[in-house]
Amino acid sequence: MPHRRKLLAWIEPQGDEGFLAAFVGEGAASARQPATHHCTSEDEARRWVEQRAAALDLEVEWISRSG
């Protein structure tokens, strides 16, 4: 079975500004900027990523973006 590509996604708290949802395609070049969206809650951020992944028929892999 061929490897199915995923969206690599993360959510970053933005202090009092809410949350930043972000994702990039698994095979994208490392220099490519992620798609981002500012959200008022972590739940809204997660839904935004999941809706984009569904529209592209891709799975989401949640990653940590520390440092």
Secondary structure, DSSP 4 states (H G I P E B T S, - for coil): -PPPPEEEEEEEE-GGG-EEEEEEETTS-TTSPPEEEEESSHHHHHHHHHHHHHHTT-EEEE-----
